[in-house]
């Protein structure tokens, strides 16, 4: 076999760039910004503007690809192509504006979920947009076959190139002791996986879409894979799900929530399998494929019934969330596809087109994913609070008024004023809803319930914080309701113990120390966590939480480190103050002092929350770290 020459490869690459210039340039912008963010690492105060441009550049890859494919298929003039690209650019600008700026108070996940929906929709558009107004089903199948195989080839080439470069750098390091920066590996991955992968992919896209309709070459390996791998697996999963359905009928046991995801996965696997086999089913000797396809969609109906049973049970109990809305939408889409196919329709373009349409429709408007889920959860919260007497005429009764002193410290003069009005189950529901709003929607809808403007107070409090996602507004809003921010357990006792320093509204004495660093952190995961970091003109440092059998807080600055035994502090506090509901403790009892030959350190805790488990787990922490540099300590 004659290998292609370098001139042939370079010509193909140049032709691909001239055909898809904006797609390739979008990939280049993604790479440049990605490398810049990797280089900056943790030294980032305002990452969001660059990160948002990076996301829009990634979206531009598929969006500009769609624009070019439409222009080629419809034979647009230069003016028409320019207008189409301009429209795509306007869409990207609109998406960019919708993403949160760095000074936003609530950096929820909602804008990025919306972005993900847009990204999925544009990739679905890629699959059918050249054939949206034509009856060319064979051409549509061959076009998607080319996209699929080209994507696999691009991934294969990219993977081998990246592994080869990594091995080359490893050889330089091992043989010549060349120091290779860790960041270089990430930067190479971004370059290869995005820039090379995209350019290689677009170089194999066909130009003559009309010729695809007359092609009769069907890859044998694709048929073998679909018929002898995917279909047997599909049959196995169907047997398992039908057995589970039989179990439900016999025991009258309500379906588990996870079954919804399993049914969706099995349904998508079956749709993919029969899409891959579609052209073979048009041949007389393979008539069984058409019958099997239609029978498969009939078999899905009972499973979809189980799916809707599971999702409606959870909607009734816990309301609509983003995840449940999406599961319901996918169930609705599968039902439409099943009904469409069961009626004898064979237009396979309907499958991606219908899903793209539904996703686009739910991304905006009062009927959309975000508006419906927010209204549902806010209504649940309002009902609980009204029935318990905490909320009256859309105003919180006995609201706890937060105070911020001159040093920026938050205090609650009268904590938990409404404690006891909710049983453990309802308390946990409020806790869960508050966390959900914090994660996805923010609290702007319920801000009017409060006499104090918590939104503005949080924004002022966090104006100088670098760790933008560590603020946990749910804690502030739930405490202002007069409720403790914690999850209750069925035995009636709390699984957490909370300590607060007495008189924490007073100024901290800093005489004898060089620096004071304020920290406040909620520990999201069960592993190690950075509590705070700082940098001055002459030093930098970090306070890190390590979860061991006796949890530690470790101060690190360069090669120096000093450890604080947090477990011993918890045991002393627990022995003297066994209560668990917001125990007030003298500040001296919540202070730890340690030193080494370089530093004298003082940790003054204002709030500590632990889970009662072995080993102890720190839930949240707040206070001051006082630092003195002294090289003459004993």
Secondary structure, DSSP 4 states (H G I P E B T S, - for coil): -PPPPHHHHHHHHHHHHHHSHHHHHHHHHHHHHHHHHHHHTT--S-HHHHHHHHHHHHHHHHHHHHHHHHHHHHT--HHHHHHHHHHHHHHHHHHHHHSPPTT-S---SHHHHHHHHHHHHHHHHHHHGGGTTS--HHHHHHHHHHHHHHHHHHHHHHHHHHHHHHHHHHHHHHHH-----HHHHHHHHHIIIIIIHHHHHHTT--S-SGGGGG-----HHHHHHIIIIIHHHHHHHHHHHHHHHHHHHHHTPPPPTHHHHHHHHHHHHHHHHHHHTHHHHTSGGGHHHHHHHHHHHHHHHHHHHHHHHHHHHHHHHH---HHHHHHHHHHHHHHHHHHHHHTT---THHHHHHHHHHHHHTTSSTTSHHHHHHHHHHHHHHHHHHHHTSEETTEETT---EEE-TT--EEETTTTTTTTSS-HHHHHHHHHHHHHHHHHT-STTTGGG-SS-HHHHHHHHTTT-S-TT---HHHHHHHHTT--SS-B-TTSSBSEEEEEETTTTSPPP-TT-SEEEEEEEE--SSS-EEEEEEE-SS-EEEEEEE-SSS-EEEEEETTEEEEEEHHHHHHHHHHH----SSEEE-GGGGEEEEE-SSEEEEEEEEEEEEESSSS-EEEEEEEEEEEEE-TT--
